[in-house]
């Protein structure tokens, strides 16, 4: 005869057995989803696991079609294909409890299934449905920069618009369905879909069963999220690789273009100097492939020689283009052989009226006539240039008489005329030389250039340039150049 104690013992043993079976089933299904190699494999593992291990005849995974605002079967077992053809359950407010599982983040047991429920069309008398949830990492109101403090989800324990039917004030939705349509497309909406299990042939399920289903689906949701993140990173990486390849190609093309521009720019500089000059040399170094400095020394009518050094503000291609235009205008100016000042005024007028580049040009332009020993110069915003008497070593600074070119319509540059009885040496350079800095942020300055001129009076112009280049390099002590370096030296 069974005693009460024996019945209690048997009842406890049965409870433990059911719990162990539930735990085993949950663990095995979790292993299947954990070993899946894709999202589709997770869906398949869930369906087969609940059929083969938990004994449910019909199981289905449904995803959310955000565009058509409905569910779509992604994988199923126990159904004929014809049964699910065209099966697209609505997810509006009136759809049924399975829709509540999506938007209220809860597991739903429908028993019995109402006639209006879409799953009644499949012959289901009872079912349980669980949402597959990804991890929520940001609150809706923070992600949207929402300041609707009267919204139920604002700074609350459940701060997600799609969970609370009365929330989502920032969406300005006219109805709950309209809000839901917006929510399913939002990056903060984390329901991946539903696991639907038919209970028609299963009968009642225990609390252990419900807990097992809930726990298993939760793990599956996290696994799906991992695949989504992986796919997103993979796609991002592919895009980055594509962008990198495009940038690499563009960089190669740009490098080639700049190389060609560098060749062209050097071709704009003189390759020979007038034979009437006893000695002349020049040096040009750009901080980039192309620069904004320019020098020239060329023959003019009536036995004159033109000497010019110019510096466009800034660096790079735009500055190089400006300098190319300057050369063309200089050589074609009707005043280039008669008046440096009128030449600069003429060029300035063209720049101001026809070229809105936002840049300006400093210029030192002079003409020299060996026969009359007349040196005429005009400087537009350029640094004072040293003219040294080679006999006495005395240096006269030839200063600017007006503003730089390209900004004001009228500039007040003037011609300065000098009669040179003794032999002289002039050094015309851009501020990249005198403003070259050492690591202590000290500039090379004009004084060091003057001292080198006086020290090397009897050296050739080329030797002087080499001494100056070495001196600037030693002074910089490894400090990078900030500007182009250009200098023209000639004996008069």
C-alpha positions as CSV (number, residue, x, y, z in Angstrom):
1,X,0.0,0.0,0.0
2,X,1.4,3.4,-1.1
3,X,1.8,5.9,1.7
4,X,1.6,9.6,1.5
5,X,5.4,9.8,2.0
6,X,5.9,7.4,-0.9
7,X,3.6,9.5,-3.2
8,X,5.5,12.7,-2.3
9,X,8.8,11.0,-3.0
10,X,7.5,9.7,-6.4
11,X,6.1,13.2,-7.2
12,X,9.4,14.8,-6.4
13,X,11.3,12.3,-8.5
14,X,8.9,13.0,-11.4
15,X,9.4,16.7,-11.1
16,X,13.2,16.3,-11.0
17,X,13.0,14.0,-14.1
18,X,11.0,16.6,-16.0
19,X,13.4,19.3,-15.0
20,X,16.4,17.3,-16.0
21,X,14.8,16.5,-19.4
22,X,13.9,20.1,-19.9
23,X,17.5,21.2,-19.0
24,X,18.9,18.5,-21.3
25,X,16.6,19.6,-24.2
26,X,17.4,23.2,-23.7
27,X,21.2,22.5,-23.6
28,X,21.1,20.4,-26.7
29,X,19.2,22.9,-28.7
30,X,21.6,25.6,-27.4
31,X,24.5,23.5,-28.7
32,X,22.9,23.3,-32.1
33,X,22.4,27.1,-32.4
34,X,25.9,27.8,-30.9
35,X,27.5,25.6,-33.5
36,X,25.6,27.2,-36.4
37,X,27.6,28.9,-39.1
38,X,25.0,31.4,-40.2
39,X,21.7,33.0,-39.3
40,X,19.9,30.6,-41.5
41,X,21.6,27.7,-39.7
42,X,20.3,29.1,-36.3
43,X,16.7,29.1,-37.7
44,X,17.1,25.6,-38.9
45,X,18.6,24.4,-35.7
46,X,15.8,25.9,-33.6
47,X,13.1,24.2,-35.7
48,X,14.7,20.8,-35.8
49,X,15.8,21.0,-32.2
50,X,12.3,21.7,-30.9
51,X,10.8,19.0,-33.2
52,X,13.4,16.2,-32.7
53,X,14.4,16.9,-29.1
54,X,11.4,18.5,-27.5
55,X,8.8,16.6,-29.5
56,X,6.8,19.5,-31.1
57,X,5.4,18.6,-34.5
58,X,5.2,22.0,-36.1
59,X,7.8,24.7,-35.5
60,X,8.4,27.9,-37.4
61,X,10.8,30.9,-37.4
62,X,9.3,34.1,-38.7
63,X,11.1,37.3,-39.6
64,X,9.8,40.8,-39.8
65,X,9.2,42.3,-43.2
66,X,9.6,46.0,-42.3
67,X,8.5,47.3,-45.7
68,X,5.2,45.4,-45.8
69,X,4.7,45.5,-42.0
70,X,4.1,41.7,-41.6
71,X,5.8,38.5,-40.8
72,X,7.4,36.1,-43.3
73,X,8.3,32.4,-42.7
74,X,12.1,32.0,-42.7
75,X,12.3,28.3,-41.8
76,X,9.8,25.7,-40.7
77,X,9.3,21.9,-40.0
78,X,6.0,20.0,-40.1
79,X,4.4,22.1,-42.8
80,X,3.8,21.5,-46.5
81,X,5.3,24.2,-48.7
82,X,1.8,24.9,-50.1
83,X,0.5,25.6,-46.6
84,X,2.9,28.5,-46.1
85,X,2.7,29.9,-49.6
86,X,1.6,33.5,-49.3
87,X,1.4,33.3,-45.5
88,X,2.2,36.8,-44.3
89,X,0.7,37.5,-40.9
90,X,-0.1,41.2,-40.2
91,X,1.5,42.7,-37.1
92,X,-0.8,45.6,-36.5
93,X,-2.6,46.3,-33.2
94,X,-5.6,44.1,-34.2
95,X,-3.5,41.1,-35.5
96,X,-3.5,39.1,-32.3
97,X,-1.3,38.1,-29.4
98,X,1.6,37.1,-31.6
99,X,2.0,40.7,-32.6
100,X,2.1,41.7,-28.9
101,X,5.0,39.3,-28.5
102,X,7.0,41.4,-31.0
103,X,6.1,44.9,-29.6
104,X,5.8,44.1,-25.9
105,X,8.8,41.8,-25.7
106,X,7.0,39.0,-24.1
107,X,6.3,35.3,-24.6
108,X,2.7,34.5,-25.5
109,X,0.6,31.4,-25.0
110,X,-2.5,31.4,-27.2
111,X,-4.9,28.7,-26.1
112,X,-7.4,28.5,-27.7
113,X,-6.4,30.4,-30.9
114,X,-9.1,33.0,-31.8
115,X,-10.6,32.7,-35.3
116,X,-9.3,36.1,-36.4
117,X,-5.7,35.0,-35.5
118,X,-3.6,34.4,-38.7
119,X,-2.3,31.1,-37.3
120,X,-5.8,29.8,-37.1
121,X,-5.6,29.6,-40.9
122,X,-2.9,26.9,-40.4
123,X,-5.2,24.8,-38.3
124,X,-3.5,25.7,-35.0
125,X,-5.7,25.3,-31.9
126,X,-3.0,26.5,-29.5
127,X,0.5,27.8,-29.8
128,X,3.3,29.5,-27.9
129,X,5.4,32.2,-29.5
130,X,8.6,33.8,-28.3
131,X,10.4,36.9,-29.6
132,X,14.0,36.5,-30.6
133,X,15.6,39.6,-29.1
134,X,19.0,41.1,-29.8
135,X,20.8,43.0,-27.1
136,X,19.6,46.6,-26.6
137,X,22.6,48.9,-26.3
138,X,21.1,52.4,-26.4
139,X,18.0,53.9,-25.1
140,X,15.5,55.1,-27.7
141,X,15.2,58.6,-26.3
142,X,19.0,59.0,-26.2
143,X,19.5,57.7,-29.7
144,X,16.9,60.1,-31.1
145,X,18.0,63.1,-28.9
146,X,14.4,63.1,-27.7
147,X,13.5,65.8,-25.2
148,X,9.9,64.6,-24.6
149,X,10.2,64.3,-20.9
150,X,6.5,63.5,-20.6
151,X,6.9,60.4,-22.7
152,X,6.5,57.2,-20.6
153,X,9.8,55.8,-21.9
154,X,11.9,58.9,-21.2
155,X,14.4,58.0,-18.5
156,X,12.4,55.0,-17.4
157,X,13.1,51.4,-16.5
158,X,11.8,50.3,-20.0
159,X,13.1,53.2,-22.2
160,X,12.2,51.7,-25.5
161,X,9.5,53.2,-27.7
162,X,8.5,49.9,-29.2
163,X,7.8,48.2,-25.8
164,X,5.4,50.8,-24.4
165,X,2.2,51.4,-26.3
166,X,1.9,55.0,-25.0
167,X,5.5,56.0,-25.8
168,X,7.3,57.3,-28.9
169,X,6.1,60.9,-28.6
170,X,9.1,62.0,-30.6
171,X,7.8,60.1,-33.6
172,X,4.6,62.2,-33.8
173,X,2.7,59.1,-34.9
174,X,-1.0,59.6,-35.3
175,X,-1.8,56.0,-34.2
176,X,-0.2,53.0,-32.5
177,X,0.1,51.2,-35.9
178,X,1.8,54.2,-37.4
179,X,4.2,54.2,-34.5
180,X,4.9,50.5,-35.0
181,X,5.6,50.9,-38.7
182,X,8.3,53.5,-37.8
183,X,9.7,51.4,-34.9
184,X,10.3,48.2,-36.9
185,X,12.6,50.3,-39.2
186,X,14.4,51.9,-36.4
187,X,18.0,50.9,-35.5
188,X,17.0,50.6,-31.9
189,X,14.3,48.0,-32.6
190,X,15.9,44.7,-31.5
191,X,13.3,42.0,-32.2
192,X,14.8,39.7,-34.9
193,X,11.5,37.8,-35.3
194,X,9.5,35.0,-33.6
195,X,9.8,31.4,-32.8
196,X,6.3,29.9,-33.2
197,X,5.5,26.4,-31.8
198,X,2.2,24.6,-32.5
199,X,0.7,23.0,-29.4
200,X,-2.4,21.5,-31.1
201,X,-1.1,17.9,-30.7
202,X,1.0,18.6,-27.6
203,X,-1.7,19.4,-25.1
204,X,-0.8,21.4,-22.0
205,X,2.7,22.5,-21.5
206,X,4.4,22.8,-18.1
207,X,6.1,25.8,-16.6
208,X,9.4,24.1,-17.2
209,X,8.6,23.8,-20.9
210,X,7.7,27.5,-21.1
211,X,10.9,28.4,-19.3
212,X,13.0,26.2,-21.5
213,X,11.5,27.7,-24.7
214,X,12.0,31.2,-23.4
215,X,15.7,30.6,-22.4
216,X,16.5,28.8,-25.6
217,X,15.0,31.5,-27.8
218,X,16.9,34.2,-25.8
219,X,20.2,32.4,-26.5
220,X,19.2,32.1,-30.2
221,X,18.5,35.8,-30.3
222,X,22.0,36.6,-29.0
223,X,23.5,34.2,-31.5
224,X,21.6,35.9,-34.4
225,X,22.8,39.2,-33.1
226,X,26.4,38.0,-33.2
227,X,26.0,37.0,-36.9
228,X,24.4,40.3,-37.7
229,X,27.3,42.1,-36.1
230,X,29.7,39.9,-37.9
231,X,28.0,40.4,-41.3
232,X,27.9,44.2,-40.6
233,X,31.6,44.2,-39.8
234,X,32.3,42.1,-42.8
235,X,30.3,44.4,-45.1
236,X,32.0,47.5,-43.5
237,X,35.4,45.9,-44.0
238,X,34.5,45.2,-47.7
239,X,33.4,48.8,-48.1
240,X,36.6,50.0,-46.5
241,X,38.7,47.8,-48.7
242,X,36.8,49.1,-51.7
243,X,37.3,52.7,-50.6
244,X,41.0,52.0,-49.9
245,X,41.4,50.5,-53.4
246,X,39.7,53.6,-54.9
247,X,41.9,56.0,-52.8
248,X,45.0,54.0,-53.7
249,X,44.1,54.3,-57.4
250,X,43.2,58.0,-57.0
251,X,46.5,58.6,-55.1
252,X,48.5,56.9,-57.8
253,X,46.7,59.0,-60.5
254,X,47.2,62.2,-58.4
255,X,50.9,61.3,-57.8
256,X,51.3,60.8,-61.5
257,X,49.6,64.1,-62.3
258,X,51.7,65.9,-59.7
259,X,54.8,64.4,-61.2
260,X,53.8,65.7,-64.6
261,X,53.0,69.1,-63.1
262,X,56.4,69.1,-61.5
263,X,58.0,68.5,-64.8
264,X,56.0,71.2,-66.5
265,X,56.7,73.7,-63.7
266,X,60.4,73.1,-64.0
267,X,60.1,73.6,-67.7
268,X,58.7,77.1,-66.9
269,X,61.9,78.0,-65.2
270,X,64.8,79.2,-67.3
271,X,67.2,76.5,-68.6
272,X,69.8,79.1,-69.8
273,X,70.7,82.7,-68.8
274,X,71.6,85.7,-70.9
275,X,75.2,85.6,-72.1
276,X,75.8,89.3,-71.3
277,X,75.7,88.5,-67.6
278,X,79.2,87.8,-66.2
279,X,77.8,85.4,-63.6
280,X,74.4,84.2,-62.6
281,X,72.9,81.2,-60.7
282,X,69.6,80.2,-59.3
283,X,68.1,77.6,-57.0
284,X,64.5,76.4,-56.5
285,X,63.2,73.9,-53.9
286,X,59.4,73.2,-53.5
287,X,58.1,71.8,-50.2
288,X,55.5,69.8,-52.3
289,X,55.6,68.3,-55.8
290,X,54.6,71.7,-57.2
291,X,55.1,75.1,-55.6
292,X,54.2,78.7,-55.8
293,X,57.7,80.3,-56.3
294,X,59.0,81.5,-59.6
295,X,62.3,83.1,-60.9
296,X,63.5,84.1,-64.3
297,X,66.4,85.9,-65.9
298,X,65.8,86.8,-69.6
299,X,66.8,89.1,-72.4
300,X,64.7,92.2,-73.2
301,X,64.9,94.6,-76.1
302,X,67.5,97.3,-76.3
303,X,70.2,95.2,-74.6
304,X,68.3,95.0,-71.3
305,X,67.9,92.0,-69.0
306,X,64.9,91.2,-66.9
307,X,65.3,89.8,-63.4
308,X,62.3,88.5,-61.4
309,X,61.5,86.5,-58.3
310,X,57.8,86.0,-57.3
311,X,56.0,84.1,-54.5
312,X,52.4,83.1,-54.5
313,X,50.7,82.7,-51.1
314,X,50.2,79.1,-50.2
315,X,51.5,75.9,-51.8
316,X,50.4,73.2,-54.1
317,X,48.7,73.0,-57.5
318,X,46.6,76.2,-57.2
319,X,49.7,78.3,-56.4
320,X,51.6,76.6,-59.3
321,X,48.8,77.5,-61.7
322,X,48.8,81.1,-60.5
323,X,52.6,81.3,-61.0
324,X,52.3,79.9,-64.6
325,X,49.7,82.6,-65.4
326,X,52.1,85.2,-63.9
327,X,54.9,84.1,-66.2
328,X,52.7,84.4,-69.3
329,X,51.5,87.9,-68.3
330,X,55.0,89.0,-67.4
331,X,56.4,88.0,-70.8
332,X,53.5,89.5,-72.7
333,X,53.3,92.8,-70.9
334,X,53.9,95.7,-73.2
335,X,55.8,97.4,-70.4
336,X,58.1,94.6,-69.4
337,X,61.2,96.1,-71.0
338,X,60.5,99.7,-70.1
339,X,59.0,99.9,-66.7
340,X,58.9,97.2,-64.0
341,X,56.2,99.2,-62.1
342,X,53.9,99.5,-65.0
343,X,54.4,95.8,-65.8
344,X,53.4,94.9,-62.2
345,X,50.4,97.2,-62.3
346,X,49.2,95.7,-65.6
347,X,49.5,92.1,-64.1
348,X,47.7,93.2,-61.0
349,X,44.8,94.6,-63.0
350,X,44.4,91.3,-64.8
351,X,44.5,89.2,-61.5
352,X,42.0,91.4,-59.7
353,X,39.5,91.7,-62.5
354,X,39.6,88.3,-64.1
355,X,41.0,85.8,-61.5
356,X,39.3,85.4,-58.2
357,X,41.7,82.9,-56.6
358,X,41.8,84.2,-53.0
359,X,45.6,84.3,-53.3
360,X,48.2,87.1,-53.7
361,X,51.7,87.4,-55.2
362,X,54.7,89.2,-53.9
363,X,57.1,90.2,-56.7
364,X,60.5,91.7,-57.1
365,X,61.1,92.7,-60.8
366,X,64.1,94.6,-62.2
367,X,65.7,95.4,-65.5
368,X,69.5,95.8,-66.0
369,X,71.3,97.5,-68.8
370,X,75.0,96.7,-68.8
371,X,75.8,99.4,-71.4
372,X,74.3,102.3,-69.4
373,X,74.8,100.6,-65.9
374,X,71.2,101.4,-65.1
375,X,69.4,99.1,-62.7
376,X,65.6,99.8,-62.5
377,X,63.5,97.8,-60.0
378,X,60.0,97.7,-58.5
379,X,58.9,95.5,-55.6
380,X,55.3,94.6,-54.8
381,X,55.1,93.4,-51.2
382,X,58.4,91.5,-51.5
383,X,61.0,91.4,-48.7
384,X,63.9,93.9,-48.9
385,X,66.5,92.4,-51.3
386,X,70.2,92.9,-50.8
387,X,72.3,94.6,-53.5
388,X,76.0,94.4,-52.6
389,X,78.9,96.5,-53.8
390,X,81.5,93.9,-54.5
391,X,84.4,96.4,-54.1
392,X,83.3,97.7,-50.7
393,X,81.1,95.0,-49.4
394,X,78.4,97.6,-48.7
395,X,74.8,96.3,-48.9
396,X,71.9,98.4,-50.0
397,X,68.4,96.9,-49.2
398,X,66.0,97.3,-52.1
399,X,62.6,97.7,-50.4
400,X,59.1,97.3,-51.5
401,X,57.2,100.4,-52.7
402,X,53.7,98.9,-52.8
403,X,51.3,96.1,-51.9
404,X,51.4,92.6,-53.3
405,X,49.5,91.7,-56.5
406,X,46.0,90.2,-56.8
407,X,44.1,91.9,-54.0
408,X,43.6,95.6,-54.6
409,X,42.6,97.1,-57.9
410,X,45.2,100.0,-57.6
411,X,48.7,99.5,-56.3
412,X,51.2,102.2,-55.7
413,X,54.4,100.5,-56.9
414,X,57.0,102.7,-58.4
415,X,60.2,102.4,-60.4
416,X,63.5,103.0,-58.5
417,X,66.4,103.8,-60.7
418,X,70.0,103.1,-59.7
419,X,73.3,103.9,-61.5
420,X,75.9,101.3,-60.6
421,X,79.5,102.5,-61.1
422,X,81.2,99.5,-59.4
423,X,80.5,95.8,-59.8
424,X,77.6,94.6,-57.7
425,X,75.9,91.4,-56.8
426,X,72.2,91.1,-56.2
427,X,70.4,88.2,-54.4
428,X,66.7,88.0,-55.0
429,X,64.9,85.4,-52.9
430,X,61.6,84.3,-51.5
431,X,60.8,84.3,-47.8
432,X,61.1,80.6,-47.5
433,X,64.9,81.2,-47.1
434,X,64.9,84.0,-44.5
435,X,61.9,82.4,-42.6
436,X,63.5,78.9,-42.5
437,X,63.3,77.8,-38.8
438,X,65.5,75.7,-36.5
439,X,64.0,73.5,-33.8
440,X,64.0,76.4,-31.4
441,X,61.6,78.3,-33.7
442,X,64.3,80.9,-34.6
443,X,64.3,82.2,-38.2
444,X,67.4,82.2,-40.4
445,X,66.8,85.8,-41.1
446,X,68.1,88.4,-43.6
447,X,71.3,89.2,-41.6
448,X,72.8,85.7,-42.1
449,X,72.2,86.0,-45.9
450,X,73.9,89.4,-45.9
451,X,76.9,88.0,-44.0
452,X,77.3,85.1,-46.4
453,X,77.2,87.6,-49.3
454,X,80.0,89.6,-47.8
455,X,82.0,86.6,-46.8
456,X,81.9,85.1,-50.3
457,X,82.3,88.2,-52.4
458,X,85.0,86.6,-54.6
459,X,83.2,83.3,-55.0
460,X,81.1,82.5,-58.0
461,X,77.3,82.9,-57.8
462,X,76.9,79.1,-57.9
463,X,79.4,78.6,-55.1
464,X,77.6,81.2,-53.0
465,X,74.3,79.4,-53.5
466,X,75.8,76.1,-52.3
467,X,77.2,77.8,-49.2
468,X,73.9,79.4,-48.5
469,X,72.0,76.1,-49.0
470,X,74.4,74.3,-46.6
471,X,74.1,77.1,-44.1
472,X,70.2,76.9,-44.2
473,X,70.3,73.1,-43.9
474,X,72.7,73.2,-40.9
475,X,70.6,76.0,-39.3
476,X,67.4,74.0,-39.7
477,X,69.0,71.0,-37.9
478,X,66.4,68.6,-39.3
479,X,63.5,70.9,-39.0
480,X,61.1,70.5,-41.9
481,X,60.7,73.3,-44.4
482,X,57.4,75.3,-44.2
483,X,57.8,77.1,-47.5
484,X,59.3,76.9,-50.9
485,X,62.9,78.1,-51.3
486,X,63.9,80.2,-54.3
487,X,66.8,82.4,-55.0
488,X,68.3,84.2,-58.0
489,X,71.9,85.6,-57.7
490,X,73.7,87.5,-60.4
491,X,76.6,89.9,-60.8
492,X,76.0,93.3,-62.4
